[in-house]
Amino acid sequence: MVNLNYKHLHYFWVVANKGGIARASESLHLTPQTISGQLRVLEEAVGAKLFSRSGRHLVLTEAGRLTLSYADEIFTLGTELKEALQGQASGRPLRFRVGIAEVVPKLIAYRLLEPALKLAEPVRVICHEDKLDNLLASMAVHKLDMLLTDSPMPPATNVRAFNHLLGECGTTFFAARALATRYRRNFPRTLNNAPMLLPTANSAVRVALAQWFDEVEIQPHIIGEFDDSALAKAFGQAGVGIFAAPTVIEQEIIRQYQVKPVGRTDKIRQQFYAISAERRLKHPAVVAVSHVARTNIFPGRGHLLS
């Protein structure tokens, strides 16, 4: 098999993205015959046809689609490397690419990422919110510098990355003023059969809440379940039910959503992790996030887990 030549791969990538050899030849300033010849060499190298003809058009084969997905990653990373090196030389903002698990409260995410915006060098924060599995897949191909989650990576995850516990705190229950007044007295016993807005089952805090309800023999009346904690707060603000959130952002929640505390407990511990591809943190923004989380937001709580 012929060795893979990345110049040939680049020609293929341009053809696939431009929609044909003619447009690719204009972009690359090469003759169509030259590009066609280079594509044949690439197909020999990979041992498969990358395009098939449909009338006058080229259509990616299954092998072509797979090759294009890898080429996208390769040339996207190459562009980002060039931009990063140019940025260092020209003083452009440092790119800080963060994946935020859907279950992480937006106010917590902001509090944790805020230190990155206060570095001496300018930083551009690029946030992607998704399910943890999808974010880990992006980290595996170096598209993210850090993930924020409410739990460590699952043990069976086939991604080389490291868990950094940023900290933990207790839990506060909130509701609109009328509901808070009604259910505050004799907390937590009054939560029995109380209207509750809970995270969905895929979050670590839902498991902790369920365990605590069992321990204190409370059977809440579940009104709704939410992947997005901000949506649960919006329902709570409207008086639909009681919701739980990390005590560390209690004052921000009261101000932003005009709700009142129903009660607090340290028995339900909410944890927050940074996941990085490196055991020893090096990216300046990641270092800043970790330091401030452990010293100011969750003092004395953070440590490294491999």
N, C-alpha and C positions, 0 to 999 in steps of 0.2 A: 504493500500500500504506500502511495506517495505521502510524504510528510505534509501536514496541514500548513498552508501558507496564509498568514493573516491578511496579506494584501488581497489575495483571492477572496477571502472571507468578507473583506470590506466591499469588494465589487458586488458580491452576492447580496450583501446587506443593503447597498444603495439600490440595486435593481429591485429588490423586494419592496423597499419603502417608496421608490419612485413609481412603481407600477409597471415597469418594463425596461427593456434594454435601451430603447431610443432615448427615453428621458434620462436614464442613468448615464448614457454616453455624453449627453449635454452637460450634466452635472460634474462628471469626472474628467471632461475634456479628452475623451478617448473615443476611438471609432467603435461602432457596434460590433464589428468583427473581432476586435481585440477583447472586448468584454465577454462575448460569446465563448471565445477560446479559453479565457480564464475561468469561466464558469464550468466548462467541461473538465478542466484540470482539477477544480475543487470537487466536482462530483466524483472523479476518480479517487481523490484523496479520502473522501468520506465513504465511498463505496455505495452510493445511492443517488438516484435522480432527485434533484431538488426542485425542479419545475416540470410541469407538464403543460401541453398546449390545449387551450380551449378556443377554437377558432383562431383569431389573430392575437389572442392574449396568452400571457404566461400565468399559470396558476401554481401556487406552492403545493408540493406533495406533502404527505405526512412527515417525511424526513426533512423536507424544506421548512415546514412550520417549526419543527423541533430545533433545527439549525438556526432559524431566525430568532427564536427565543434566547438562545445562548449568545448569538451575535448582538442582540439588543443589550444584554447585560455587559458584554465585553466592551462595546463601543460607548455605552453610557458611562461606564466607569472610567474609560479613557478620557472622555470629555470632562468628567468631574475632576480627574487628576490634573488635567491641563488648567482648569479653572482654579483649582486649589493652589497650584504652583504660581500661577499668574497673580492670584490674590495675595499670596505671601509677598511677592515682589512689588505689587502695586498698592498695598494697603487696603485691598478690598475686604469686605466683612468675612469673617471666618464662618463657614457653613456648619451648622449644628443640626443634624438630621435626627429627629426624635420620633420613635413610635410610641403611641399611647394606647394602652389596652382600653377597650370600650368601657370596662367596669370602673376605671379610675375616675373619681369625681373631678370635674373640670377645675374647680377651685383649688383642689390639691395639686393638680397638674401645673396650674399657673404658679402656685406658691413654690413648687419644687424647681420649676424652670426659670423663675425670675432672676436668680443669681447669675445665670448665663448672660442676661442682658446688661448686667452691671460690670462686666469685665472691662479692663482698661482698653483692650482691643475691640473693635466693632464686631458684633456677632449677628448673623442672620439665622434665626431659628425656623426650621422647616418641620412642621408637625404632621404626622400621619396617624389617624385613629383607625383601629381595626381590631379584629380578633387576635388573640395572642399567637395562635398558630401561624397566621399570615404574617404577622410582624417578625416572628422568629425566622420565617423563610426569607424575608427581606434582609434580615441581619446576616443570614448565612451567606448571602452574595454581596455583602458589604454596602448595602443601600442605606443602612441606618447606623448611627453612632451609639445610640442608647435606646433602650426600651424602658417605659414606666409601667409597672404592673402592681396588682394587689396580692401577688403570690409568686413564689419562685417558679422556675421552669419545671415542667413535669419531668420526673426522673427518666422517662423513656425517650426524651427529646433527642433527636439525632442532629443536634447543632452544637458546635463547640462555642460555648459562651459561659459567662459566669454571673452568678447572682450576687448583688450587693444590697443588703438590707439597709435602707435609708432610715427607717424608724417605724415606730408604731404608737398608737394612742387608743384611748377608749372611744366609746360611742355615745352620741347624744341623739335622743328622739325629738323630732320637731313636728309642729302642726300649726295651722292657722289659729289665730287667737282664741276663737270660741272652742275649738277642739282641745287646744292646749289647756285651757282653763278647766274643761270638763274632765280630762284624763290625767292632770298633773297630781291631784291628791291621791295619796296612797300608791304612788308609783313604786314598783312596776305592776302591782296587783291589778290596777285599773286597765292594764293593757289586755287583759283577758276579754276576748270577743271585741276588741277595739278595731276600727277600720284601719288596715295597715297597707302601706305601699312598700313592697319589698324588691330587692334586686332579684334578677333571674337566677336559676340554679347554677349557672356557670361561674358565679363569682364566689370568692373565698368568704366574703362577709355574709353571704346568704347561709353558708354552712354554719358559721359562727353564730348567727342569729337563731337558726333552728335549734342548735345545741343549747343556747341560753334559754330559749322559750321552754324547752323540755325541762331544764334544771329548775326553773322557777314556776313550773307547772302553769304556763300560760298558753292559751289557744287563741291566737289572733284571728280576726276575720280579714282574710286577704282580699283586698279590693283590686289590686293590680300588681303586676310584676314588670320590671323594666331593665333593659340592658343599659340604657342611658340614665345615669343618676340625675342629670339636669332635668330630664323629663319627669322623673319621679318628684323632684322638688317643685316643679311647676304645678303638678297635680296637688301636691301638699299645700302650696300657696293658695290654691283655689278652694281649699277646705274639703277635699275629697277624702283624705286620710292622713295617717301619721307616717312619717318616713324617718329613717335612721341615717346618720352621716358621721364622719370622723369628728371627734370633739375638738381637734386641733383647728378646725375651720368654723367653729361654732359662731363666732362673732360675724364672720363674713356672710354666713348663711342667713343669720338674723337680719343683717342690713340689706342684703340683696333680695331676699324673698319675703320680707316682712312677716316672718313666722316667729313663734315662741318655743322655747324648750319645754318639752313635756317631762323629761327626766334624763339622767345620765347613768352610765355604768362603765366601770373599768373591766368588767368580766368579758365583754366583747371587745377583743383586741383587733384593731385594723392595722394591717402591715402594708408597707409600700416598698417596692424593690426597684432598683435600677439593674437592668441586664445589659452587659456589654460583652464584646468579643474578646476583651482583654482582662486578665486577672488583675493586673496593676493598671489602674486608670491613668491615661495619658492625655486624652483630649482635654484642653483647658476648660471647656464648658462642662464636660462631664465631671471633672474634678471639682469645679465650683458648685455644681448641683449637689454632689455628694457631701462636700464639706459643710455647706450651709444647712442642709437637711439634718445632719448629725449634731451640729453645734447649736443651731437656732430653732429649727422647726421641731425636731424630735431629739432634744439633747440627751446624749448618753445611750441612745437606742440602736445606732447603726453598727453593723459589722459585716464582714465578708463571708459568703457561703459559696463553696465551689460547686 
